[in-house]
């Protein structure tokens, strides 16, 4: 009687399945279409400062994902000082959440792919916004953040410049720091 060889356990580092990561990288090298993703969100205005975003299905790796899963719901609001009821973060706060969340995940994943152990990542993020741009009171002031500051503390034996190079590979960092074209289409009814 012969027994099948045991499948080695996957390598896990920083909570990341590094074995699966490298299998994915090899699959993408063999077929670049696997790397193409399309994420979607739908938003409905609920009145006043409130609107709700529903995030569910997306395409990627040549397949549709989450089609039968329960959707994620995220509400947007405004603080009282910006004429809202302060029932949810406002969109520029969600942007900070998206940016720091992506930078953190990117750091952990890319460190794992390079066999760099990370024991902890703690971050603070803030941004300066001048309402004169949004209110149309000054052409010299942009509508959004003038600057965003990120302070990350990473517990690791790797050099700070190594971690910084990995962190800067964040897709949301790329979108925010380099801007991305937005194709806007509006219809009224």
Long-range contacts (C-beta under 8 A, 24 or more apart in sequence): 13-111, 13-112, 13-115, 13-117, 14-108, 14-109, 14-111, 14-112, 14-117, 14-118, 15-108, 16-108, 16-109, 16-112, 16-113, 18-112, 18-113, 18-115, 21-109, 21-112, 21-113, 22-113, 31-62, 33-62, 34-61, 34-62, 36-60, 37-61, 46-75, 48-84, 48-85, 49-76, 49-77, 49-78, 49-82, 49-83, 49-84, 49-85, 49-90, 50-75, 50-76, 50-77, 50-84, 50-85, 50-87, 50-88, 51-75, 51-76, 52-76, 92-127, 92-129, 92-144, 92-145, 95-145, 95-176, 96-125, 96-126, 96-127, 96-148, 98-172, 99-125, 99-148, 99-150, 99-170, 99-172, 99-173, 99-176, 100-125, 100-150, 101-172, 102-170, 102-171, 102-172, 102-173, 103-150, 103-152, 103-167, 103-170, 103-172, 103-173, 104-152, 105-170, 106-166, 106-167, 106-169, 106-170, 106-171, 106-173, 107-152, 107-154, 107-163, 107-166, 107-167, 107-170, 110-166, 110-169, 111-156, 111-158, 111-163, 111-166, 114-166, 116-156, 116-157, 116-158, 116-162, 116-163, 116-166, 117-156, 117-157, 118-154, 118-155, 118-156, 119-155, 119-156, 120-153, 120-154, 120-155, 121-152, 121-153, 121-154, 121-155, 122-152, 122-153, 123-150, 123-151, 123-152, 123-153, 124-150, 124-151, 125-149, 125-150, 125-151, 148-176
